[in-house]
Amino acid sequence: MKGLWKYISPFAPDQSGAAAVLYELGGIIVICDAGGCAGNVCGFDEPRWFTRRSAIFSAGLRDMDAILGRDDKLIEKLCHAAKQIDASFAAIIGTPVPSVIGTDYKALQRMAEKKLDLPIVTIDTTGMQLYDNGSEKAWLALFETFAAPVDVVDEGMLAVIGATPLDMNGLDAGQQLQQQLTQEGWDKVICYGMGATLDDIRLAGRAAKNLVVAPAGLRSAQFLQERFGTPYEVRYPLAAAPWQAACAEAQSKNILVIHQQVLANSLRTALRQHGAADVTVATWFQLKDELKEEQDIALAEEDDLVQLVRQGEFDMILGDGSFKKALPFYEGTYIDVPHFAVSGRM
């Protein structure tokens, strides 16, 4: 039945993806809501909340403030927070409330910048799309706002775009990426979103190459290529290592991989190197045409997954363990590949 989800829990929404991108950059992050959306970001969708501080606020919109579009109230609260916090920028992230009343984010940005001596980033998320759409908007807004011209390109520097805990397989994924890529021969590795600073964003043009590790980072890599001429590559270097057992069993098997597209594609490459007969990638999130193969599937409903597995005759499935609840009839090998935006597990 269309729209009926019986086993799989809701995925992280777009405002959570945007907040995840900004989390470590030292800004004031305002979730433009009445309180509930900010609670979801901090309580469920941001695992760093319990180990690392970030200045995330709810706008705390009252009913009449939302109905009448009292943007002056929001700016007043933002100015009050800026007096108490040494921040390098401020960001306003949309939710269903400003989406319904038609908030003008450009006007909101201009109003805030007149009152504050800080750059303001606004992200027009609606709370009705998935986390990767919010991440994509946040990455692009950051680079468009802060990435400045540079005089010199550092030929030994690689920058990683798309890394947040919602897409990666651990809170230490940024460090793992740096170690792996250093072993591959890069002198300096900057991981935007997990370890990088706002100054690193400003100096994005210095990178000799960008590495996209999630679909949400692709548009930003293309933007940086247009602005600075920086080439980019799309792959997830850590994909195979945690699932060597699955790769070892892949010989001659028909396999389904369910995850964010870049990680899933990199897993597919590893499985094929170990002799897999056929590998299909499926995702509920962004499926970029330039990264997909003909057999790849964009999922929209829980029943889409059920029908795909019933008809696909897959010997092995790699995906978050929560998907298995919707597939009690499946008798093949199921390998758990956690996806935090799906289940809150790493």
KEPATI-894597 format. One record per atom (N, C-alpha, C, O): residue in three letters; x, z, y. Coordinates in steps of 0.2 Angstrom, whole numbers, plus 5000, padded with zeros to 4 digits. Layout:
<pts>
ALAXZY;...
</pts>
This chain:
<pts>
MET500450004994;MET500050005000;MET500450005006;MET500950045007;LYS500349955011;LYS500749955017;LYS500750015021;LYS500150045022;GLY501350045023;GLY501350105027;GLY501350165023;GLY501450215027;LEU501250165017;LEU501250225013;LEU501950245010;LEU502250205006;TRP502250295012;TRP502850325010;TRP502750385006;TRP502550435009;LYS502850384999;LYS502650444995;LYS503250484993;LYS503150544992;TYR503850454993;TYR504450484990;TYR505050484995;TYR505350534995;ILE505050434999;ILE505650435004;ILE505450465010;ILE504950445013;SER505950515013;SER505750545019;SER505950495025;SER506250445024;PRO505650515031;PRO505750475037;PRO506550465039;PRO506950515038;PHE506750415041;PHE507450405043;PHE507550425050;PHE507050435054;ALA508150435052;ALA508350455059;ALA508150405064;ALA508250345063;PRO507850425069;PRO507550375074;PRO508150355079;PRO508650375079;ASP507950305084;ASP508450275088;ASP508750325093;ASP509350315095;GLN508350375096;GLN508650425100;GLN509250465097;GLN509650485100;SER509150475091;SER509650515087;SER510250465086;SER510850495087;GLY510250405085;GLY510750365085;GLY511150355091;GLY511750355091;ALA510750355097;ALA511150355103;ALA511450415105;ALA512050415107;ALA511150475103;ALA511450535104;ALA512150545100;ALA512650575103;ALA512150515094;ALA512750525090;ALA513350485093;ALA513850515092;VAL513150425096;VAL513750395099;VAL514050425105;VAL514650425105;LEU513650465109;LEU513850495115;LEU514150565113;LEU514450595118;TYR514050595108;TYR514050665106;TYR514750695108;TYR514750755111;GLU515350665107;GLU515950685108;GLU516350665114;GLU516950685115;LEU515950635119;LEU516250605124;LEU516350645131;LEU516550625136;GLY516050705130;GLY516150755136;GLY515650745141;GLY515750765147;GLY515050715140;GLY514550705145;GLY513950745144;GLY513950785140;ILE513550745149;ILE512850785149;ILE512350735146;ILE512250685149;ILE512150755140;ILE511650705137;ILE510950735138;ILE510750795135;VAL510450695141;VAL509850725142;VAL509350685138;VAL509250615138;ILE508950715133;ILE508450685129;ILE507850685133;ILE507550745134;CYS507550625135;CYS507050625140;CYS506350635136;CYS505950595134;ASP506250705135;ASP505650725130;ASP505350785133;ASP505550815138;ALA504850805129;ALA504550875130;ALA504850925126;ALA504650985127;GLY505350915122;GLY505650965118;GLY505750955111;GLY506250965108;GLY505250915108;GLY505250905100;GLY505850855098;GLY506150865093;CYS505950805102;CYS506450755100;CYS507150785100;CYS507550765096;ALA507250825106;ALA507950855106;ALA508050905100;ALA508550905098;GLY507550935098;GLY507550985093;GLY507750945086;GLY508150965082;ASN507450885085;ASN507550845079;ASN508350825079;ASN508650825074;VAL508550805085;VAL509250775086;VAL509750835084;VAL510150825079;CYS509650895087;CYS510050945086;CYS509950985079;CYS510451005076;GLY509350985077;GLY509251025070;GLY509250985064;GLY509451015059;PHE509250915064;PHE509150875058;PHE509650815058;PHE509950805053;ASP509750785064;ASP510050715064;ASP510750725066;ASP511150665067;GLU511050775068;GLU511750785071;GLU512150835067;GLU512050895069;PRO512450825062;PRO512850875058;PRO513350905062;PRO513550965060;ARG513650875067;ARG514150905071;ARG513950965075;ARG514351005078;TRP513250975076;TRP512951025080;TRP513151095078;TRP513251135082;PHE513351105072;PHE513451165069;PHE514251185069;PHE514451235068;THR514651135071;THR515351145071;THR515651125077;THR516251145078;ARG515351085082;ARG515651065088;ARG515151065093;ARG514551035093;ARG515351085099;ARG514851095105;ARG514851025108;ARG515250985109;SER514251015111;SER514050955115;SER513550975120;SER513051015118;ALA513550955126;ALA513050965131;ALA512350925130;ALA512350875134;ILE511950945126;ILE511350905124;ILE510750945127;ILE510651005125;PHE510350915131;PHE509750955134;PHE509150915133;PHE509150855132;SER508650945133;SER507950915133;SER507750915140;SER507850965144;ALA507350865142;ALA507150855149;ALA506550905150;ALA506350925156;GLY506250925144;GLY505650975145;GLY505150955149;GLY504850995153;LEU504950895148;LEU504350865152;LEU503650895151;LEU503450905145;ARG503350925156;ARG502650945155;ARG502150895155;ARG502350835157;ASP501550905153;ASP501050855152;ASP501050815159;ASP501050745158;MET500950845164;MET500750805170;MET501450775173;MET501350725176;ASP501950805172;ASP502650765174;ASP502650705170;ASP502850655173;ALA502450705164;ALA502550645160;ALA501950595162;ALA502150535163;ILE501350615163;ILE500850575165;ILE500950535172;ILE500850475173;LEU501250575176;LEU501350555183;LEU502050525184;LEU502150495190;GLY502450525179;GLY503150495180;GLY503550535185;GLY503850505189;ARG503550605185;ARG503950635190;ARG504650635189;ARG504950685186;ASP504950575190;ASP505650575189;ASP506050615193;ASP506650635191;ASP505850635199;ASP506150685203;ASP506350755200;ASP506850785201;LYS505850775196;LYS505950835192;LYS506550835187;LYS506950875187;LEU506550775184;LEU507150765179;LEU507750765183;LEU508250795180;ILE507850725188;ILE508450725192;ILE508650795195;ILE509250815195;GLU508150835197;GLU508250905199;GLU508650945194;GLU509050975195;LYS508350935188;LYS508650975182;LYS509350955180;LYS509750995179;LEU509450885181;LEU510050855179;LEU510550885184;LEU511150895182;CYS510450885190;CYS510850905195;CYS511050985194;CYS511651005195;HIS510551025192;HIS510651095191;HIS511151095185;HIS511651145185;ALA511051055180;ALA511551065174;ALA512251045176;ALA512751065174;ALA512250985180;ALA512950965182;ALA513351015186;ALA513951015186;LYS513051065190;LYS513351115193;LYS513751165189;LYS514151195191;GLN513451165183;GLN513651215178;GLN514151195173;GLN514451225169;ILE514151125172;ILE514551095167;ILE515051045170;ILE514851005174;ASP515651045168;ASP516151005170;ASP516150935165;ASP516450935160;ALA515750895168;ALA515550835163;ALA515850765167;ALA515950765173;SER516050715163;SER516350655165;SER515850605166;SER515950555170;PHE515250615164;PHE514650565165;PHE514050605163;PHE514050655160;ALA513450575164;ALA512850595162;ALA512450535158;ALA512450475161;ALA512050555153;ALA511650495150;ALA510950525149;ALA510850585148;ILE510550475150;ILE509750495149;ILE509550445143;ILE509550385144;ILE509250475138;ILE509050445132;ILE508350445131;ILE508050495132;GLY508050385130;GLY507250385130;GLY506950405123;GLY507350405118;THR506350425124;THR505950445118;THR505250415119;THR505150375123;PRO504750425114;PRO504150395115;PRO503750415122;PRO503350375124;VAL503950475125;VAL503550495131;VAL503750445137;VAL503250415139;PRO504350435138;PRO504450385144;PRO504350315142;PRO504150265146;SER504350295135;SER504150235133;SER503450215134;SER503250165137;VAL502950265133;VAL502250255134;VAL502050255141;VAL501650215143;ILE502450285146;ILE502250285153;ILE502650235156;ILE502550225162;GLY503050195153;GLY503450145156;GLY503950165161;GLY503950135166;THR504350205159;THR504850235164;THR505350175165;THR505550135161;ASP505550175172;ASP506050125174;ASP506750155174;ASP506950195178;TYR507150135169;TYR507750175168;TYR508250145173;TYR508650195175;LYS508250085175;LYS508650065181;LYS508550105187;LYS509050125190;ALA507950115189;ALA507750155195;ALA507950235194;ALA508250265198;LEU507850255188;LEU508150325186;LEU508850335187;LEU509150385189;GLN509250285185;GLN509950285185;GLN510150285193;GLN510650315195;ARG509850235197;ARG510050235204;ARG509850305207;ARG510250325211;MET509250335206;MET509150395208;MET509650455207;MET509850495211;ALA509850455200;ALA510250505198;ALA510950495201;ALA511250545203;GLU511250435202;GLU511850425205;GLU511850435212;GLU512450455215;LYS511350435216;LYS511250455223;LYS511350525224;LYS511650555229;LYS511150565219;LYS511150635219;LYS511750665216;LYS511950725218;LEU512050635211;LEU512650665208;LEU513250615209;LEU513250555209;ASP513850645209;ASP514450615209;ASP514750605202;ASP515250615200;LEU514350565198;LEU514450555191;LEU514150485189;LEU513650465192;PRO514550445185;PRO514250385182;PRO513650405178;PRO513650455174;ILE513150365178;ILE512550385174;ILE512350325169;ILE512350265171;VAL512250345163;VAL512150295158;VAL511350305156;VAL511250365154;THR510950255156;THR510250265153;THR510250215147;THR510450155147;ILE509850245142;ILE509750205136;ILE509050205134;ILE508750255133;ASP508750145134;ASP507950145134;ASP507750145127;ASP507350095124;THR507950195123;THR507650205116;THR506950225117;THR506750255122;THR506550215111;THR505850225112;THR505650275107;THR505050305107;GLY506050295102;GLY505850345097;GLY505450315091;GLY505250345086;MET505350245092;MET504950215087;MET505350155083;MET505050115079;GLN505950155084;GLN506450115080;GLN506950165076;GLN506850225077;LEU507350135072;LEU507750175068;LEU508450185072;LEU508650155077;TYR508850225069;TYR509450255072;TYR509950205074;TYR510250205079;ASP510050145070;ASP510550095072;ASP510350055078;ASP510850035081;ASN509750045080;ASN509550015086;ASN509750055092;ASN509950035097;GLY509650125091;GLY509850165097;GLY510650165097;GLY510950165103;SER510950175092;SER511750175092;SER511950105095;SER512450105099;GLU511650045093;GLU511849985096;GLU511849985103;GLU512249965107;LYS511250015106;LYS511150015113;LYS511650055117;LYS511850045122;ALA511850115113;ALA512250165117;ALA512950135117;ALA513350145122;TRP513250105111;TRP513850075111;TRP513950025117;TRP514450025121;LEU513449975117;LEU513449925122;LEU513449955129;LEU513849935134;ALA513050005131;ALA512950035137;ALA513650065139;ALA513850065145;LEU513950095134;LEU514650135136;LEU515150075138;LEU515450085143;PHE515250025134;PHE515749975135;PHE515549935142;PHE516049925146;GLU514949925143;GLU514749885149;GLU514949925155;GLU515049905160;THR514849995155;THR514850035160;THR515650055162;THR515850055167;PHE515950075156;PHE516650105157;PHE517250065156;PHE517750075158;ALA517150015151;ALA517749975149;ALA518049935155;ALA517649885158;ALA518649945158;ALA518949915164;ALA519449865162;ALA519749875156;PRO519649825166;PRO520149775165;PRO520849815164;PRO520949865167;VAL521249785160;VAL521949815158;VAL522449765159;VAL522349705159;ASP523049785161;ASP523649745162;ASP523949725155;ASP524249665155;VAL523949765151;VAL524349755145;VAL523949765138;VAL523549815138;VAL524049725133;VAL523749735127;VAL524249775122;VAL524849745122;ASP524049825119;ASP524549855114;ASP524449825107;ASP523949835104;GLU524949785105;GLU524949745099;GLU524849795093;GLU524749765087;GLY525049855093;GLY525049905088;GLY524349945087;GLY524349985083;MET523949925092;MET523349975092;MET522649935089;MET522549875091;LEU522349975085;LEU521749955082;LEU521150005084;LEU521250065084;ALA520549975087;ALA520050015088;ALA519450005084;ALA519249955082;VAL519150065082;VAL518550065077;VAL517950075081;VAL517850125084;ILE517450025080;ILE516850035083;ILE516250045078;ILE516250005073;GLY515850085079;GLY515250095075;GLY515250165071;GLY514750175067;ALA515750205072;ALA515850265068;ALA515450325071;ALA515650345076;THR514950345067;THR514550405068;THR514450435062;THR514350405057;PRO514250505061;PRO514150535055;PRO513450505052;PRO513350505046;LEU513050475056;LEU512450445053;LEU512550385048;LEU512250365044;ASP513150355050;ASP513350295046;ASP513950305041;ASP514050265036;MET514350355042;MET514950365038;MET514750415032;MET514250445032;ASN515250425028;ASN515150465022;ASN515450535023;ASN515650565017;GLY515550565029;GLY515850635029;GLY516050645037;GLY516150595040;LEU516050715038;LEU516250725045;LEU516950715047;LEU517150705052;ASP517350705041;ASP518050695042;ASP518250615042;ASP518750595041;ALA517650575042;ALA517750505041;ALA518250475046;ALA518550425045;GLY518150495052;GLY518550475058;GLY519350485056;GLY519750435057;GLN519550545054;GLN520150555052;GLN520350515046;GLN520950485045;GLN519950505041;GLN520050465035;GLN520250395037;GLN520650355035;LEU519850365042;LEU519950295044;LEU520550285048;LEU520950245046;GLN520750335052;GLN521450335055;GLN521950335050;GLN522450295051;GLN521950375045;GLN522450375040;GLN522550315036;GLN523050285035;GLN521950285034;GLN521950225030;GLN522250165034;GLN522650125031;LEU521950165040;LEU522150105044;LEU522950115046;LEU523250065047;THR523150175047;THR523850185049;THR524250155043;THR524850125043;GLN524050175037;GLN524350155030;GLN524350075030;GLN524850045027;GLU523850045033;GLU523849975033;GLU524349935038;GLU524449875038;GLY524649985042;GLY525149955046;GLY525049965054;GLY525449935058;TRP524449995056;TRP524349995063;TRP524750055066;TRP524750115063;ASP525050055072;ASP525350105075;ASP524950155078;ASP525050215078;LYS524350135081;LYS523850185084;LYS523150155082;LYS523050105083;VAL522750205080;VAL522050195078;VAL521650235082;VAL521650295082;ILE521150205086;ILE520650245090;ILE519950235087;ILE519750175085;CYS519650285085;CYS519050285082;CYS518450305087;CYS518350365088;TYR518150255090;TYR517650275095;TYR517050315091;TYR516850295086;GLY516750365094;GLY516250405091;GLY516450455087;GLY516050505086;MET517050455084;MET517250515080;MET518050525082;MET518450505078;GLY518150555087;GLY518850575089;GLY519050545095;GLY519550575099;ALA518750495098;ALA518950455104;ALA518650495110;ALA518250535109;THR518950485116;THR518750505122;THR518450455127;THR518550395125;LEU518150475132;LEU517950425137;LEU518550385140;LEU518350325141;ASP519050415141;ASP519650375143;ASP519850315138;ASP520050265140;ASP519750335132;ASP519850275127;ASP519350225128;ASP519550165127;ILE518750235129;ILE518250185131;ILE518450145137;ILE518350085137;ARG518650185142;ARG518950145148;ARG519450095147;ARG519550045150;LEU519950115142;LEU520450075140;LEU520350025134;LEU520850005131;ALA519750015133;ALA519549975127;ALA519949905127;ALA520049885121;GLY520049875132;GLY520349815133;GLY521149815130;GLY521349765129;ARG521449875129;ARG522049875127;ARG522149865119;ARG522749845117;ALA521649865116;ALA521649865108;ALA521849785107;ALA521549745110;ALA522249785102;ALA522449715099;ALA521849685095;ALA521849625094;LYS521549735092;LYS520949715088;LYS520449765087;LYS520649825088;ASN519849745086;ASN519249795085;ASN519049785078;ASN518949735075;LEU518849845075;LEU518649845068;LEU517949875068;LEU517849925070;VAL517449835066;VAL516749855066;VAL516549885059;VAL516649845054;VAL516349945059;VAL516249985052;VAL515449995051;VAL515250025046;ALA515049975056;ALA514349975055;ALA514049925059;ALA514249905064;PRO513449895057;PRO513149845061;PRO512949855068;PRO512949815072;ALA512849925070;ALA512749935077;ALA513249925081;ALA513249925087;GLY513849915079;GLY514449905083;GLY514649835084;GLY515049815088;LEU514249785081;LEU514449715081;LEU514349685088;LEU514749655090;ARG513749705091;ARG513649675098;ARG514149695103;ARG514349655107;SER514449755102;SER514949785107;SER515549745105;SER515949735110;ALA515749735099;ALA516349695098;ALA516349625100;ALA516849605103;GLN515749595100;GLN515649535103;GLN515749535110;GLN516049485114;PHE515449585114;PHE515549595121;PHE516249605123;PHE516449575128;LEU516649645119;LEU517349655121;LEU517749595120;LEU518249575123;GLN517549555115;GLN517849485114;GLN517749445120;GLN518249405122;GLU517149445122;GLU516949395128;GLU517349425135;GLU517649385138;ARG517349495135;ARG517649515142;ARG518449515141;ARG518749505146;PHE518749535136;PHE519449545136;PHE519849495131;PHE520449495131;GLY519449455127;GLY519749415122;GLY519949445116;GLY520349425112;THR519749515114;THR519949555109;THR519549525102;THR518949525102;PRO519949505097;PRO519649485091;PRO519449545087;PRO519649605088;TYR518949535083;TYR518649585079;TYR518649565071;TYR518549505070;GLU518549615067;GLU518449605060;GLU517949655058;GLU517849705061;VAL517549635053;VAL516949675051;VAL517149705043;VAL517149655039;ARG517249765042;ARG517249795035;ARG517349865036;ARG517449895041;TYR517249905030;TYR517249975030;TYR517749995025;TYR517749985019;PRO518350015028;PRO518950025024;PRO518850075018;PRO519250075013;LEU518450125019;LEU518350185015;LEU517850175009;LEU517650215005;ALA517550115009;ALA516950105004;ALA517150114997;ALA516750144994;ALA517650084994;ALA517750094987;ALA518050154985;ALA517850174979;ALA518450194989;ALA518750254986;ALA518350304983;ALA518550324978;PRO517750324986;PRO517350374983;PRO517050354977;PRO516750404973;TRP516950294976;TRP516550264970;TRP516950224965;TRP516650174963;GLN517550244964;GLN517950214959;GLN517650204952;GLN517750154949;ALA517250254950;ALA516950254944;ALA516450204943;ALA516350164938;ALA516050194949;ALA515550134949;ALA515950064948;ALA515750024945;CYS516450064952;CYS516850004952;CYS517149984944;CYS517149934942;ALA517350044941;ALA517650034934;ALA517050014929;ALA517249984924;GLU516450024931;GLU515950004926;GLU515549944928;GLU515049924925;ALA515849904933;ALA515449854936;ALA515549784932;ALA515149734933;GLN515949784927;GLN516149724924;GLN515449684921;GLN515149714917;SER515349624923;SER514849584921;SER514149614922;SER513649594919;LYS514049654927;LYS513349684928;LYS513049654935;LYS513349634939;ASN512349664934;ASN511949644940;ASN511849704944;ASN511549754942;ILE512049704951;ILE512049774954;ILE511749764961;ILE511749714964;LEU511349814963;LEU511049824969;LEU511349874973;LEU511449934971;VAL511549864979;VAL511849914984;VAL511349924990;VAL511249874993;ILE511249984991;ILE510750004997;ILE511150045002;ILE511250105000;HIS511250025008;HIS511550065013;HIS511550025019;HIS511249975020;GLN511950055024;GLN512050015030;GLN512449955028;GLN512849955024;GLN512349895032;GLN512549825029;GLN513349825029;GLN513549795024;VAL513749855033;VAL514449845033;VAL514749885027;VAL515149855023;LEU514549945026;LEU514749985020;LEU514549945014;LEU514949945009;ALA513949925014;ALA513649895008;ALA514049835006;ALA514249815000;ASN514249795011;ASN514549725010;ASN515249745007;ASN515549705003;SER515649795010;SER516249815008;SER516249845001;SER516749824997;LEU515749874999;LEU515649894992;LEU515549834987;LEU515849834982;ARG515149784990;ARG515049724986;ARG515749694984;ARG515849674979;THR516149684989;THR516849654989;THR517249694983;THR517549664979;ALA517249764983;ALA517549804978;ALA517249794971;ALA517649784966;LEU516649794971;LEU516249784964;LEU516449714961;LEU516549704955;ARG516449664966;ARG516649594963;ARG517349594961;ARG517449554956;GLN517749624964;GLN518449624962;GLN518549654955;GLN519049644952;HIS518049694953;HIS518049734947;HIS517649694942;HIS517449724937;GLY517449634943;GLY517149594939;GLY516349594938;GLY516049564934;ALA516049624944;ALA515249614944;ALA515049544944;ALA515349504947;ALA514549534940;ALA514249474939;ALA513849454945;ALA513949394948;ASP513449494948;ASP513049474954;ASP512949544958;ASP512749594955;VAL512949544965;VAL512849604969;VAL512449584975;VAL512549534978;THR511849614975;THR511349614980;THR511449664985;THR511449724983;VAL511449654992;VAL511349704997;VAL510649714999;VAL510349665001;ALA510449775000;ALA509749785003;ALA509849845008;ALA510249885007;THR509449835013;THR509449895018;THR508849895022;THR508449845023;TRP508649955025;TRP508049965029;TRP508249955036;TRP507849955041;PHE508949945037;PHE509249945044;PHE509449875046;PHE509249835043;GLN509849875051;GLN510049805053;GLN510349765048;GLN510849785044;LEU510049705047;LEU510349655043;LEU510549595047;LEU510149545048;LYS511249595049;LYS511449545053;LYS511549475050;LYS511849475044;ASP511249425052;ASP511249355049;ASP512049335048;ASP512149305042;GLU512449345052;GLU513149325051;GLU513549365046;GLU514049345044;LEU513249425044;LEU513549465039;LEU513249465032;LEU513449495027;LYS512649425031;LYS512249435025;LYS512349375021;LYS512549315023;GLU512249385014;GLU512249325010;GLU511549305008;GLU511049345009;GLU511449255005;GLU510749225004;GLU510249275000;GLU509649275002;GLN510549304995;GLN510149354991;GLN509949414994;GLN509549454991;ASP510249435000;ASP510249505003;ASP509449515006;ASP509149465007;ILE509249575005;ILE508549595007;ILE508549645012;ILE508849695013;ALA508049625017;ALA507849675022;ALA507249715020;ALA506749685019;LEU507249775019;LEU506749815017;LEU506349845023;LEU506649865028;ALA505649845022;ALA505249875027;ALA504849925025;ALA504649975029;GLU504649925019;GLU504149975016;GLU504450005009;GLU504949975006;GLU504250065008;GLU504450095001;GLU504250054995;GLU504650044991;ASP503750014996;ASP503549974990;ASP503949914990;ASP504049884984;ASP504349894995;ASP504749834995;ASP505349854990;ASP505549814986;LEU505549914990;LEU506149934986;LEU505849944979;LEU506249914974;VAL505249964978;VAL505049974971;VAL504949904968;VAL505149894962;GLN504649854972;GLN504549784969;GLN505249754968;GLN505349714963;LEU505749764972;LEU506349734971;LEU506749754965;LEU507049714961;VAL506649824964;VAL506949844958;VAL506649824951;VAL506949814946;ARG505949824952;ARG505549804946;ARG505749734944;ARG505749714938;GLN505849684949;GLN505949614948;GLN506649594947;GLN506849544945;GLY507149644949;GLY507849624950;GLY508249624944;GLY508749594943;GLU508049664939;GLU508349674932;GLU509149694934;GLU509549664931;PHE509149744938;PHE509849774940;PHE510049824934;PHE509749864932;ASP510749814933;ASP511049854928;ASP511249924931;ASP511349974928;MET511449914938;MET511649974942;MET511449974949;MET511349914952;ILE511250024951;ILE511050034958;ILE511550084962;ILE511650144959;LEU511750064968;LEU512150114972;LEU511750124978;LEU511650084982;GLY511550194979;GLY511150204985;GLY511050284986;GLY511250314982;ASP510750304992;ASP510650374993;ASP510250394987;ASP509750364985;GLY510350464985;GLY510050484979;GLY509250494981;GLY508850504976;SER509050504987;SER508350514988;SER507950444986;SER507350454985;PHE508250394986;PHE507850334984;PHE507650334977;PHE507150304975;LYS508050374973;LYS507950374966;LYS507250404964;LYS506950384959;LYS506950444969;LYS506350474968;LYS505750424968;LYS505250434964;ALA505850364971;ALA505350314971;ALA505450264965;ALA505050224965;LEU505950284961;LEU506050234956;LEU506050274949;LEU506550264945;PRO505550304947;PRO505550344941;PRO505650304935;PRO505850324929;PHE505450244935;PHE505450194930;PHE506050164928;PHE506150134923;TYR506550164933;TYR507250134932;TYR507650164927;TYR507750234927;GLU507850134922;GLU508250154917;GLU509050134917;GLU509350154912;GLY509250104922;GLY509950084922;GLY510350144925;GLY510150194926;THR510950124927;THR511450174930;THR511250174938;THR511250124941;TYR511250244940;TYR511050254947;TYR511650294950;TYR511750344947;ILE512050264955;ILE512650304958;ILE512450324965;ILE512150284969;ASP512450384966;ASP512250414972;ASP512850394978;ASP513450414977;VAL512650364983;VAL513050344989;VAL512650374995;VAL512250344998;PRO512750434997;PRO512450465002;PRO512450435009;PRO512950405011;HIS511850435012;HIS511750405019;HIS511450455023;HIS510850465022;PHE511850485028;PHE511550545032;PHE510950525035;PHE510450575036;ALA510850465038;ALA510250445042;ALA509650445038;ALA509150445040;VAL509750445031;VAL509150435027;VAL508950505024;VAL508350525024;SER509450545022;SER509350605018;SER509650665021;SER509450725019;GLY510050665026;GLY510350725029;GLY510950745024;GLY511150805025;ARG511150705020;ARG511650725015;ARG512250685016;ARG512250625018;MET512850715014;MET513550685015;MET513850685008;MET514450655007;
</pts>
